[in-house]
C-alpha cells in the first residue's frame, strides 16, 4: 500500500497542521513504512489465536481490599499548621 503526498497533505489539513515540504516528504515516507508493516501483519495467519491484552500472563498485583483502623484525628492533624478542634483551619477564600 503506497500512501501519497496528497493524502498526507489532506490528513495534515484535517489536523490543522502546517507542514513544510521537507516534513511532508518525511511523513509520507514514515507513513508508507508504517502501512507496509501493517500489511505484513495482515498477511499473518491468526486463526485459532485467542486475543490477549498482555503479552505475558498477569494477575492482579494489588492487595486485598480489607478494612483497617484509621490513623486517628490526633495523628492526622499532628502536622497541621492551624487547626480548630478536630478540623483543619484554612484561610477564608470567599467573602
Secondary structure, 3 states (H helix, E strand, C coil): CCCCHHHHHHHHHHCCCCCCHHHHHHHHHHHHHHHHHHHHHHHCCCCCCCCCCCCCCCCCCCCCCCCCCCCCHHHHCCCCCCEECCEECCCCCCC
